[in-house]
Amino acid sequence: MAAAIVKRRAEHGTGLRREVNDLLRTGLAAASQPDANATEPYELPTFDPGRALVTDPWALTDLLDDEDDDRALRGRS
């Protein structure tokens, strides 16, 4: 990316600040234009995860604490 800006500066005979600002303006203008190829907005897929495997929040906390302790002990070895 830096090499492309250096090349543009050499071609246009401009400074770094001007090239960066021009590139930002061009990119922002392009981003604000609707995409002609887009047909509909992308939607993230969803799924039903089923029933909860841990229903007791305190049991989950204990389980995570035990996991943290195990990791800490393995890290010391």
C-alpha positions as CSV (number, residue, x, y, z in Angstrom):
1,M,0.0,0.0,0.0
2,A,2.8,2.4,0.9
3,A,4.5,1.6,-2.4
4,A,1.3,2.4,-4.3
5,I,1.2,5.8,-2.6
6,V,4.8,6.5,-3.4
7,K,4.1,5.6,-7.0
8,R,1.1,7.9,-7.2
9,R,3.1,10.8,-5.7
10,A,5.8,10.3,-8.3
11,E,3.2,10.2,-11.1
12,H,1.2,13.2,-9.9
13,G,4.0,15.2,-8.4
14,T,2.0,15.7,-5.2
15,G,2.8,15.4,-1.5
16,L,1.9,12.5,0.8
17,R,-0.9,14.4,2.6
18,R,-2.6,15.3,-0.7
19,E,-2.5,11.7,-2.0
20,V,-3.7,10.2,1.2
21,N,-6.6,12.7,1.4
22,D,-7.5,12.1,-2.3
23,L,-7.5,8.3,-1.7
24,L,-9.7,8.7,1.4
25,R,-12.2,10.9,-0.4
26,T,-12.4,8.5,-3.4
27,G,-12.8,5.5,-1.1
28,L,-15.5,7.2,1.0
29,A,-17.4,8.4,-2.1
30,A,-17.3,4.8,-3.5
31,A,-18.5,3.4,-0.2
32,S,-21.5,5.7,0.0
33,Q,-22.7,4.7,-3.5
34,P,-25.1,1.7,-3.7
35,D,-23.5,-1.4,-5.2
36,A,-25.1,-2.0,-8.6
37,N,-24.4,-5.7,-8.4
38,A,-26.0,-6.1,-5.0
39,T,-29.5,-7.7,-5.1
40,E,-30.4,-7.9,-1.5
41,P,-28.6,-7.3,1.8
42,Y,-26.6,-10.3,3.3
43,E,-28.3,-12.1,6.1
44,L,-26.4,-14.1,8.6
45,P,-27.6,-17.7,8.9
46,T,-29.3,-18.7,12.2
47,F,-29.9,-22.0,13.8
48,D,-31.7,-23.4,16.9
49,P,-28.9,-24.5,19.3
50,G,-31.4,-26.8,21.2
51,R,-31.7,-27.1,24.9
52,A,-29.1,-25.6,27.2
53,L,-26.6,-28.2,28.4
54,V,-25.8,-26.3,31.6
55,T,-28.9,-24.9,33.2
56,D,-27.4,-23.8,36.6
57,P,-25.4,-20.6,36.2
58,W,-23.4,-21.3,39.3
59,A,-22.4,-24.7,38.0
60,L,-21.2,-23.0,34.8
61,T,-19.2,-20.5,36.8
62,D,-17.6,-23.4,38.8
63,L,-16.8,-25.2,35.6
64,L,-15.2,-22.2,34.0
65,D,-13.2,-21.5,37.2
66,D,-11.9,-25.0,37.2
67,E,-10.9,-24.7,33.6
68,D,-9.0,-21.4,34.4
69,D,-7.2,-23.2,37.3
70,D,-6.2,-26.1,35.0
71,R,-4.8,-23.7,32.4
72,A,-2.9,-21.8,35.0
73,L,-1.3,-24.9,36.4
74,R,-0.3,-26.2,32.9
75,G,1.2,-22.8,32.2
76,R,3.5,-23.1,35.2
77,S,4.9,-26.5,34.2
